[in-house]
Amino acid sequence: MDNKITSLQPQAVWKYFNAICQVPRPSGHLDKITEYIMGVGRSLGLETILDKAGNVIIRKPATPGMENRKPVILQGHMDMVPQANKSVNHNFETDPILPRIDGEWVSATETTLGADNGIGISSILAILESKEIQHGPIEALFTNDEETGMYGAIGLEPGELQGEILLNTDSEQDGELYMSCAGGVDVNVEFKYKEEAYTPVAGEIALRLTLGGLHGGHSGVDIHLGRMNANKEMFRFLKEAVSEYGARLAHYNGGTLRNAIPREAEAVVTILSEDKTDFMAAVDEFFSTLRREYGFIEDRLVFKAEEVSLPKTLLPEEIQDDLINAVVACHNGVYRMIPDAPEVVETSSNLSIVRTSEGLVEIQILVRSSSETMKMALASELESTFALAGARVEFDGAYPGWEPNFKSDILNLMKKIYPRVTGKEADVKMMHAGLECGIIGANYPGLDMISFGPTIKHPHSPNEKVEISTVETFWKLLVAVLENIPEKD
């Protein structure tokens, strides 16, 4: 840990961010961060509630003279995406994040930083602590398990909140105000089979194929950047390996999180030893192809094969072929741009996870869209792709998008305040990612919402970093908005 983190401006925000880096908070394991946040609320003498969905709600009364302002909900999520490079042995359930200053940025040491959404919740805690900032009634809403399915927002019951305006702190580009977001649905695929005992033929060998060193990133906000999907490209090679060398697939594991572009994939195949020289040449040739196609994006790409012990089982040949063909046919990446805003992604899919275990192949795909009908159209297309291959397909975790409101009072207020704080105009955007605003707004119709935040690069990957100067800008804007919230109607 770099102790200079706490000397950065604004110190109130970095103090809390440094503190929560010491508190493990990977998705699905939020007991410690929940306890920490509730402890802060209670130490400040504020009403502090843990709801049935695991969300923390802290209420702070208005400062004197501001009681008649519209009540504001400050919202962020408690969990972080746990991603680490293979070079480190990091246990996200017990080990602290090690932040460090790297020039104009703060990053972590070989892991995700958790600035998504750690800077947001740190700013909210700093607001709750402050005795100088003028504001109306505040509800701080810290939601549970956003990254794995927005479960806290989904479980938030109507009537729990009292605010009229919601400020979401979970967007990741300074200078941008978000007025809508995409909805999503998980497409879960299963191939079930009876494992075949493997009796090697004389002269057979096993090779482990490894594809890695990729940037990965957020499967929504980064999906248009053309980054390589490790699963798609590994299966592209596996199809060639089966076709040209009669390879048999014994094991596969690619991707780790449904909402992250997969950075690594590994497959174990068997071939005849007499084909090894040609097979290794094919590996080198495919590596050269990938470098030619992706070298300007993926500058640390690795693709290699190494001989390993023969496996005990193989996938049945029919399952293997159906799986490979279906994954090769599976759509991945941008599907359609918004017709009225062709620079913005409307619909996309991310082939997140493919893995084999005893008698089971599991595949997870996350479909996103700001159009409910296009979201389900792409999900249906993916369902057909895998159903034709004999797989079982289910949809799960569907959540709504957030429709834009061009007459939003909070949007218009922030558009006026932004130039006063920064000296430049704000860029109003629609986000191709799942913000909790869509779900919360569905339970609280009429809630006026906006999302903004500092610049965070490469979220959901070990390359995650936050730009220091933009954290100060974000803080100044947040304070200015709270001080200028209009009076109740």
C-alpha positions in Angstrom: 0.0 0.0 0.0 1.2 3.5 -0.9 0.5 5.7 2.1 0.7 8.8 -0.2 -2.8 7.8 -1.5 -4.3 9.6 1.6 -2.5 12.8 0.7 -4.2 13.1 -2.7 -7.1 15.6 -3.2 -9.8 15.5 -2.1 -8.4 14.0 1.0 -11.8 13.1 2.5 -12.5 10.8 -0.5 -9.0 9.2 -0.7 -9.1 8.6 3.0 -12.1 6.4 2.6 -10.9 4.8 -0.6 -7.7 3.8 1.1 -9.7 2.4 4.0 -12.0 0.3 1.9 -9.0 -1.1 -0.1 -8.2 -2.9 3.2 -11.7 -4.4 3.4 -12.3 -7.5 1.2 -15.4 -7.0 -1.0 -15.5 -9.3 -4.0 -19.0 -9.9 -5.3 -20.7 -12.6 -3.2 -18.6 -11.9 -0.2 -19.7 -8.5 1.2 -20.1 -9.2 4.9 -16.9 -7.2 5.8 -17.6 -4.2 3.7 -21.3 -4.1 4.8 -20.1 -4.1 8.4 -17.6 -1.4 7.7 -20.1 0.9 6.0 -22.7 0.4 8.7 -20.1 1.1 11.2 -19.3 4.5 9.6 -23.0 5.4 9.5 -23.5 4.5 13.2 -20.3 6.3 14.3 -21.6 9.4 12.7 -24.9 9.1 14.6 -27.0 8.6 11.5 -29.9 6.3 10.9 -28.4 3.1 9.4 -30.4 0.3 7.9 -29.6 -3.1 6.4 -32.5 -4.2 4.2 -33.6 -7.7 3.2 -31.5 -7.6 0.0 -28.3 -6.8 1.8 -28.3 -3.1 0.9 -27.2 -0.5 3.4 -29.2 2.7 3.7 -27.9 5.6 5.7 -30.0 8.8 6.2 -28.5 12.2 6.9 -30.8 15.1 7.7 -30.6 18.4 5.8 -28.2 21.0 7.0 -29.9 24.0 8.7 -31.8 26.1 6.1 -31.9 23.3 3.5 -34.8 21.3 4.9 -37.1 22.3 2.0 -34.8 21.0 -0.7 -35.8 17.9 -2.7 -34.4 14.8 -0.9 -31.5 13.2 -2.8 -30.4 9.5 -3.0 -26.6 9.1 -3.3 -26.1 5.6 -4.8 -23.2 3.2 -5.4 -22.5 -0.5 -5.2 -20.3 -2.1 -2.5 -18.8 -5.0 -4.5 -15.8 -5.1 -6.8 -14.8 -7.4 -9.6 -12.1 -9.9 -8.4 -9.5 -10.3 -11.2 -5.8 -10.9 -10.7 -2.9 -11.7 -13.0 -1.6 -15.3 -12.7 1.7 -13.8 -11.5 0.2 -13.2 -8.1 -1.5 -15.4 -5.5 -4.3 -13.0 -4.4 -7.2 -14.1 -2.3 -9.9 -11.5 -2.7 -11.9 -12.8 0.2 -9.1 -12.2 2.7 -6.3 -10.0 1.1 -6.3 -6.2 0.9 -6.0 -4.4 -2.4 -2.7 -2.7 -2.7 -3.2 0.7 -4.4 -0.3 2.7 -5.8 0.2 6.0 -7.5 1.4 5.7 -11.0 2.0 9.2 -12.4 -1.5 10.8 -12.9 -3.3 7.6 -12.0 -3.9 5.3 -9.1 -3.9 1.6 -9.9 -3.5 -1.7 -8.0 -0.7 -4.2 -7.8 -1.5 -7.0 -10.3 -5.3 -7.0 -9.4 -8.4 -5.0 -10.1 -8.3 -1.8 -8.1 -12.0 -1.6 -7.2 -12.3 2.1 -8.1 -15.4 0.7 -9.8 -17.4 1.6 -7.6 -15.1 2.3 -4.7 -14.5 5.9 -5.6 -18.2 6.4 -5.7 -18.9 4.9 -2.3 -15.9 6.7 -0.8 -17.3 10.0 -2.0 -20.7 9.2 -0.5 -19.1 8.3 2.9 -17.2 11.6 2.7 -20.5 13.5 2.1 -22.0 11.7 5.1 -19.1 12.7 7.3 -18.8 16.3 6.2 -20.0 19.1 8.5 -19.2 21.9 6.0 -21.2 20.9 2.8 -24.6 22.4 2.6 -27.3 20.0 1.4 -30.9 18.9 1.7 -32.1 15.5 3.1 -29.8 12.7 1.9 -30.2 9.0 1.7 -27.0 7.0 1.0 -27.8 3.7 -0.8 -25.0 1.2 -0.9 -26.2 -1.7 -3.0 -25.3 -5.4 -2.8 -23.7 -7.5 -5.5 -24.1 -5.2 -8.5 -21.3 -6.8 -10.6 -22.7 -10.4 -10.6 -26.4 -9.6 -11.3 -27.5 -6.3 -9.6 -29.1 -8.4 -6.9 -29.2 -5.6 -4.4 -31.0 -3.3 -6.7 -33.4 -6.1 -7.8 -34.2 -6.8 -4.2 -34.8 -3.2 -3.2 -38.4 -3.0 -2.2 -40.7 -0.2 -3.3 -41.3 2.3 -0.5 -37.9 1.7 1.1 -36.5 5.0 -0.3 -37.8 8.5 0.3 -35.7 10.5 -2.2 -36.9 12.3 -5.3 -33.6 12.5 -7.1 -31.0 9.8 -7.5 -27.3 10.5 -8.2 -25.6 7.3 -9.3 -21.8 7.4 -8.9 -21.0 4.4 -11.1 -20.1 5.8 -14.5 -16.5 6.0 -15.6 -15.6 9.0 -17.8 -15.0 12.5 -16.6 -16.9 15.1 -18.5 -19.9 12.8 -19.3 -23.3 12.7 -17.8 -25.3 9.6 -18.3 -29.1 9.8 -18.8 -29.8 6.1 -19.8 -28.3 2.7 -19.8 -28.7 -0.7 -21.3 -30.6 -3.6 -19.9 -29.3 -7.2 -20.0 -30.1 -10.9 -19.8 -27.9 -13.9 -19.1 -28.0 -16.7 -21.7 -26.9 -19.9 -19.8 -26.0 -23.0 -21.9 -25.4 -26.6 -20.9 -24.3 -29.6 -22.7 -24.7 -32.7 -20.6 -22.9 -36.0 -21.5 -21.7 -39.2 -20.2 -17.9 -39.1 -19.7 -15.9 -41.5 -21.9 -13.0 -43.4 -20.3 -10.0 -42.7 -22.4 -7.7 -45.5 -23.5 -4.9 -44.0 -25.4 -4.0 -45.3 -28.8 -0.3 -46.1 -29.2 1.5 -42.9 -30.2 -1.0 -40.4 -28.8 0.1 -37.4 -26.8 -1.7 -34.6 -25.0 -1.1 -30.9 -25.5 -2.3 -27.9 -23.4 -3.2 -24.9 -25.5 -3.0 -21.5 -23.7 -4.3 -18.2 -25.0 -3.7 -15.2 -22.7 -2.1 -11.9 -22.0 -5.3 -10.1 -23.3 -6.6 -6.8 -22.0 -10.1 -8.0 -21.4 -12.2 -5.3 -19.8 -15.8 -4.4 -19.2 -18.1 -6.4 -21.5 -20.4 -3.3 -21.9 -18.4 -0.1 -22.1 -15.4 -1.8 -23.7 -17.3 -4.0 -26.1 -16.8 -1.7 -29.1 -13.1 -1.5 -28.8 -12.4 -4.7 -30.7 -10.5 -6.5 -28.0 -10.0 -10.2 -28.4 -12.4 -12.6 -26.8 -10.2 -15.5 -25.6 -13.0 -18.0 -25.9 -13.9 -17.1 -29.5 -10.4 -17.3 -30.8 -9.5 -20.5 -28.9 -12.5 -22.3 -30.4 -11.6 -20.9 -33.8 -8.3 -22.8 -33.5 -9.9 -25.9 -32.0 -12.1 -26.2 -35.1 -9.0 -26.3 -37.2 -7.3 -28.7 -34.8 -10.1 -31.2 -35.0 -10.5 -30.8 -38.8 -6.9 -31.0 -39.7 -5.3 -33.2 -37.1 -8.2 -35.2 -35.6 -7.7 -33.6 -32.2 -9.9 -34.7 -29.4 -10.9 -32.3 -26.6 -10.3 -33.4 -23.0 -10.8 -30.2 -21.0 -11.6 -26.5 -21.5 -11.6 -23.5 -19.3 -12.0 -19.9 -20.5 -13.2 -16.7 -18.9 -14.0 -16.1 -15.2 -16.8 -13.5 -15.0 -20.1 -13.0 -16.9 -19.5 -9.2 -17.3 -15.8 -9.3 -18.2 -14.3 -9.9 -21.7 -12.4 -13.1 -21.2 -8.7 -12.6 -21.1 -7.5 -16.2 -20.9 -8.5 -19.7 -22.1 -7.0 -23.1 -21.8 -7.7 -26.4 -23.6 -6.2 -29.9 -23.4 -6.4 -31.9 -26.6 -4.9 -35.2 -27.8 -3.3 -35.8 -31.1 -1.0 -38.4 -32.7 2.6 -37.8 -31.8 3.5 -38.1 -35.5 1.4 -34.9 -36.1 3.1 -32.9 -33.3 5.6 -31.1 -35.6 2.8 -30.0 -38.0 0.5 -29.2 -35.1 3.0 -26.9 -33.4 3.6 -25.2 -36.7 -0.1 -24.6 -36.9 -0.1 -23.1 -33.4 2.7 -20.7 -34.5 0.9 -19.8 -37.7 -2.3 -19.1 -35.8 -0.4 -17.0 -33.3 1.0 -15.0 -36.2 -2.5 -14.6 -37.5 -3.8 -13.3 -34.2 -0.9 -10.8 -33.9 -1.7 -9.6 -37.4 -5.4 -9.2 -36.6 -5.2 -7.9 -33.1 -1.6 -6.8 -32.6 -2.5 -3.1 -32.5 -4.9 -3.8 -29.6 -3.5 -6.9 -27.8 0.2 -6.0 -27.3 0.9 -8.8 -24.8 -0.8 -11.7 -26.6 0.3 -15.2 -25.8 -0.7 -18.4 -27.7 1.3 -21.6 -27.1 1.1 -25.4 -26.8 3.0 -27.6 -24.5 3.0 -31.4 -24.0 1.3 -32.6 -20.8 0.2 -36.0 -19.3 -2.5 -37.9 -21.1 -6.0 -37.2 -19.7 -8.2 -39.8 -18.1 -11.3 -38.8 -20.1 -12.4 -37.1 -23.3 -15.5 -35.3 -24.3 -17.7 -37.6 -26.5 -16.8 -36.8 -30.1 -20.4 -35.7 -31.0 -20.5 -33.3 -28.0 -17.1 -32.0 -28.9 -18.1 -31.3 -32.5 -21.4 -29.7 -31.6 -19.8 -27.5 -28.9 -17.0 -26.3 -31.2 -19.4 -25.6 -34.1 -21.9 -23.7 -31.8 -19.2 -21.6 -30.2 -17.7 -20.7 -33.5 -21.2 -19.7 -34.8 -22.1 -17.9 -31.6 -22.3 -14.1 -32.0 -19.9 -12.1 -29.9 -19.4 -8.4 -29.7 -21.4 -5.5 -31.1 -24.6 -6.6 -32.7 -26.2 -3.2 -33.6 -25.6 0.5 -33.0 -28.5 2.8 -32.0 -30.1 3.9 -35.3 -30.7 7.5 -34.1 -27.2 7.7 -32.5 -24.9 5.5 -34.7 -21.9 6.2 -32.5 -23.5 4.4 -29.5 -23.8 0.6 -29.1 -27.4 -0.5 -28.8 -27.1 -4.3 -28.6 -24.1 -6.7 -27.9 -23.2 -10.0 -26.5 -20.1 -11.3 -24.6 -19.2 -15.0 -24.7 -18.1 -14.8 -21.1 -17.4 -18.2 -19.8 -16.9 -21.7 -21.3 -15.8 -24.6 -19.1 -16.0 -28.3 -18.9 -16.3 -30.5 -15.8 -17.5 -34.0 -15.1 -20.2 -34.7 -17.7 -21.1 -31.0 -18.2 -20.1 -28.1 -20.4 -21.3 -24.7 -19.1 -21.4 -21.6 -21.2 -22.4 -18.1 -20.0 -23.2 -15.2 -22.4 -24.3 -11.8 -21.3 -26.5 -9.9 -23.8 -26.9 -6.1 -23.4 -29.2 -3.7 -25.1 -30.9 -0.3 -24.6 -33.8 -1.9 -26.7 -35.8 -4.5 -24.8 -37.0 -6.1 -28.1 -33.5 -6.2 -29.6 -32.1 -7.6 -26.3 -34.5 -10.5 -26.5 -34.0 -10.9 -30.3 -30.3 -11.5 -29.9 -30.9 -13.7 -26.9 -33.3 -15.8 -29.0 -30.7 -16.0 -31.8 -28.1 -17.3 -29.4 -30.7 -19.8 -28.0 -31.3 -21.1 -31.5 -27.6 -21.4 -32.2 -27.0 -23.7 -29.2 -30.4 -25.5 -29.3 -29.5 -26.6 -32.8 -26.4 -28.1 -31.3 -28.4 -30.1 -28.8 -27.7 -27.9 -25.7 -30.1 -26.8 -23.0 -30.5 -23.0 -23.0 -32.1 -20.8 -20.3 -32.4 -17.1 -19.8 -31.7 -15.7 -16.3 -31.0 -12.4 -14.5 -32.9 -10.2 -16.9 -32.9 -6.5 -15.9 -34.5 -3.5 -17.6 -32.7 -0.6 -19.2 -33.1 3.0 -18.2 -35.0 5.1 -20.7 -33.7 8.6 -21.4 -35.6 11.5 -20.1 -34.7 14.7 -22.0 -36.8 16.8 -19.6 -35.0 15.6 -16.5 -34.6 18.4 -14.0 -31.4 16.9 -12.5 -29.9 16.5 -16.0 -30.6 20.2 -16.8 -29.3 21.3 -13.4 -26.1 19.4 -13.9 -25.7 20.7 -17.4 -25.8 24.3 -16.0 -23.5 23.5 -13.0 -20.9 21.6 -15.0 -19.3 24.6 -16.8 -19.2 26.6 -13.6 -17.2 23.8 -11.9 -15.0 22.7 -14.8 -15.0 25.5 -17.4 -16.3 23.2 -20.1 -19.6 21.8 -21.2 -20.7 18.3 -20.1 -21.2 15.6 -22.7 -24.6 13.9 -22.2 -24.4 10.2 -23.0 -26.3 6.9 -23.1 -24.3 4.0 -21.5 -24.0 0.5 -23.0 -23.8 -1.1 -19.6 -26.1 -2.1 -16.9 -26.5 0.7 -14.4 -28.7 0.1 -11.4 -30.7 3.1 -12.4 -32.8 1.0 -14.7 -33.8 -1.5 -12.0 -34.3 1.2 -9.2 -36.3 3.3 -11.6 -38.6 0.4 -12.4 -39.4 0.1 -8.7 -39.6 3.9 -8.2 -41.4 5.4 -11.2 -40.8 9.1 -11.5 -37.5 9.1 -9.7 -35.3 11.7 -11.5 -31.8 10.1 -12.1 -28.4 10.9 -13.4 -25.1 9.0 -13.4 -21.6 10.4 -13.4 -18.1 9.6 -12.1 -14.4 10.1 -12.5 -12.3 8.6 -15.4 -11.7 4.9 -14.7 -9.8 2.9 -17.4 -9.9 -0.9 -17.9 -12.5 -1.7 -15.2 -13.0 -5.4 -14.5 -9.3 -6.2 -15.3 -6.0 -6.0 -13.5 -5.2 -3.0 -15.6 -7.9 -0.9 -13.9 -6.8 2.6 -12.9 -8.5 5.9 -11.9 -7.3 9.3 -13.0 -6.4 11.3 -9.9 -7.4 14.8 -11.2 -10.9 13.6 -12.3 -11.6 12.3 -8.8 -11.3 15.9 -7.6 -13.5 17.2 -10.5 -16.1 14.5 -9.6 -16.1 15.5 -6.0 -16.5 19.3 -6.7 -19.3 18.5 -9.1 -21.1 16.3 -6.5 -20.8 19.0 -3.8 -22.0 21.7 -6.1 -25.0 19.7 -7.2 -26.0 19.0 -3.6 -25.7 22.6 -2.7 -28.0 23.6 -5.6 -30.7 21.0 -5.4 -34.0 22.8 -6.0 -36.7 23.1 -3.4 -39.6 20.7 -3.2 -42.6 21.4 -5.4 
